[in-house]
């Protein structure tokens, strides 16, 4: 629809609306006639009789004249001021007709929504075909773009959840898979989804190596910087006494299992412990919980288990400690430690004598405890968990 056609349509509508309003407000009506006839005045009766005799009084004739166009189309189309006036009158009339229904917020909301929809539909109808196609195309492109963005977001969330599951959140548990034998009976086998493996994370391996070297040197400040739990080092006498007994940690091998914290691991450190003045080494194992930090680095967490309030973490720790591969590793370390002690008389005498008398422990039954039997042997048990 061209601009000229639109203006002519508006003029026609305005003239029609004004004519109807004039008829409603100025023309004599039947109700008025009945009221006149009910009066007692002679003048009133004369007027009523005249109205009956002349069904087309002068007022009606005036209303007919009012029905004529109030504006000349040709003149209005050429005069912008007249068109502005027409638009203002049209807007005022619409506003007077579009009063909101009530003070009810819900009714107002429905009314405004309906009015907005009608406005949009009328605007769409008044567009040229080209403009309609462009508008529809823009909406289609926008909708497709929105769908693509939503798809990317959903995919990212799904990938992050899968990655968290692989890194070993609290859900690193064994799955039981049912299989059928020849007779048809169901049997179950445990498939470990979180196996014990040699540490392949360089950052974790460097952290453990640094911690053990600081432990050997009784470097309290370095130990604190590598540990999330500072209370572990309130009594630094134990660590200093350990340094006085243990000469070196040799042949260190680090194994890890995911958990109990999200993105973290539990490290099982197998090492040959060299005591001062004893040539023969004794194998032992220590356990460290390692957690990721906000900056992407890792730290050891020696918080005692009885101070952990997260039930999920506690349950995950129990699952890890009861894993078959961990128990197998502990048993292997115990056997090797017992063999090392039996193979050297000096080491056996030292473990059963000096260390055994100090802590009352039996090195052959819990070899890793041989390094902790004496208070001066190892760091606090919160930072090192020996094989049991």
CORVEN-V739387 format. One line per field, one symbol per residue. psi: psi as a letter, one per 40 degrees, with the letter a starting at -180 (. if undefined). Layout:
psi->???
This chain:
psi->hiddddddddddddddddddddddddhiiddddddddeieiddddddddddddgegidddddddddeiheihdddddehdddddddddddddddddefhidaehdddddddddddddddddddddeiiddddddddddddddddddddddddddddddddddddddegaeegiihhhhihadeeihihihhhegihihhehdddddddddddddddefgddddddehdhdddfdgedddddddedhdihifhhhiiiiieiheiihhhhhihhhihehdhihiihihhhhiiideeaiiihfhideehehdddddddddddeidddddddddddddddddddehddddddddcdddddeeihdddgddedeedidediiiedehhih.
